[in-house]
């Protein structure tokens, strides 16, 4: 399995920044890791960063953060 596969990656439009922002909360908890005007390009860039980060941590002999953030799959009606 690809080391980046378990990590949730998503893109969100930021009204404040007037652009799309890419996120991966488990690897980059401080916030967005890339931004741009084209949603697909931002997602591709964030995927690249998420692939590179585990390799970098491994080179530095640092542990990988646990992949714990999950996308909401279905709403629970009460």
Secondary structure as the mmCIF struct_conf table of DSSP 4:
data_model
#
loop_
_struct_conf.conf_type_id
_struct_conf.id
_struct_conf.beg_label_comp_id
_struct_conf.beg_label_asym_id
_struct_conf.beg_label_seq_id
_struct_conf.end_label_comp_id
_struct_conf.end_label_asym_id
_struct_conf.end_label_seq_id
TURN_TY1_P TURN_TY1_P1 UNK A 3 UNK A 6
BEND BEND1 UNK A 7 UNK A 7
STRN STRN1 UNK A 10 UNK A 14
TURN_TY1_P TURN_TY1_P2 UNK A 15 UNK A 18
STRN STRN2 UNK A 19 UNK A 23
TURN_TY1_P TURN_TY1_P3 UNK A 25 UNK A 27
TURN_TY1_P TURN_TY1_P4 UNK A 29 UNK A 30
BEND BEND2 UNK A 31 UNK A 31
BEND BEND3 UNK A 33 UNK A 33
STRN STRN3 UNK A 34 UNK A 36
BEND BEND4 UNK A 37 UNK A 37
HELX_RH_AL_P HELX_RH_AL_P1 UNK A 39 UNK A 59
TURN_TY1_P TURN_TY1_P5 UNK A 60 UNK A 61
HELX_LH_PP_P HELX_LH_PP_P1 UNK A 63 UNK A 66
HELX_LH_PP_P HELX_LH_PP_P2 UNK A 75 UNK A 77
#
